[in-house]
Amino acid sequence: MKIFNTVYKTSPVAIHRPGRNWHNESCECSSNCKFWKKINRIFFKKKFIYKKTDVTFVTWNNTGKKQLLEKCFEQLDINYVCLGKNIKKWENVNKITTLYNYIKKIKSKYIFGLDSFDVMFLGNTEEAINKFENLRCEMIFNSTVKNFPEYSDESIEKKIAPKNTKFIYLNLKINS
């Protein structure tokens, strides 16, 4: 599935709608909801062919129920690793610690770590790898306009974010 973002003139390989209530019909987040629901309907009605690549997909979920990203992976017939299943009290730092403990088992060249609750992977891994390699870096984090969960020391993010963007907050917050 290919989506074109008319604002930024990009075609994302994954889309993120912050928050766990992506499926909630009474969501009050914005007019985005109709768009998000339409994407979900289209994606889950069609069968897409996913081309295997040298990527290990990792997500985190301790609820006992498959979440949006896991359902996307199943729709695309993508193998993935779900960490954190046995953690009763979730804290975002668990993303780092569980991946750190698991990473030696990963043999692929690339690792995609994506949230299970509010991310859709659209299936074009080759395009994601090409975009990543063109950036000539070792790691990428998603950024967002909201500081959530609130974190008192924003100076690092404000210092490293490009000056011409409102997306300055890392979407990897550690709250405990």
Sequence and secondary structure as in RCSB ss.txt:
>XXXX:A:sequence
MKIFNTVYKTSPVAIHRPGRNWHNESCECSSNCKFWKKINRIFFKKKFIYKKTDVTFVTWNNTGKKQLLEKCFEQ
LDINYVCLGKNIKKWENVNKITTLYNYIKKIKSKYIFGLDSFDVMFLGNTEEAINKFENLRCEMIFNSTVKNFPE
YSDESIEKKIAPKNTKFIYLNLKINS
>XXXX:A:secstr
    BTTTTB  SEEE  SS TT TT  S THHHHHHHHHHHHHHS       SEEEEEE  SSS  HHHHHHHH
HT  EEEE TT SS  THHHHHHHHHHGGG  SSEEEE  SSSEEE S HHHHHHHHHHHT S    EESS  S 
 S  HHHHHHS TT S  EES     
